[in-house]
Amino acid sequence: MVPGQQTPPGENPYAQFYTVKKGDSLSKIAEEFYGDKMLYPKIFEANRDQLSDPNKIKPGQKLRIP
């Protein structure tokens, strides 16, 4: 981020992003980032703008990891 640049509204400047790979699932991603696969709803809720079903993610999607 450039000094003095404002963070867009609703964007967490500390949020991480993850690009979905073939064979990934939200629970697998949650296990990797949080150490607990049962926290997958946290990732799903942070990405409701592009996900309608937690079981339907596609390779190449860029997901916010809160």
BELUR-V877314 format. One record per helix or strand of 2 or more residues. SS is the DSSP state (hx for helix, st for strand). FROM is the first residue (numbers start at 1). LEN is the number of residues. If there is no record, write none. Layout:
# BELUR-V877314
SS;FROM;LEN, SS;FROM;LEN
This chain:
# BELUR-V877314
st;16;4, hx;26;9, hx;37;10, st;62;4
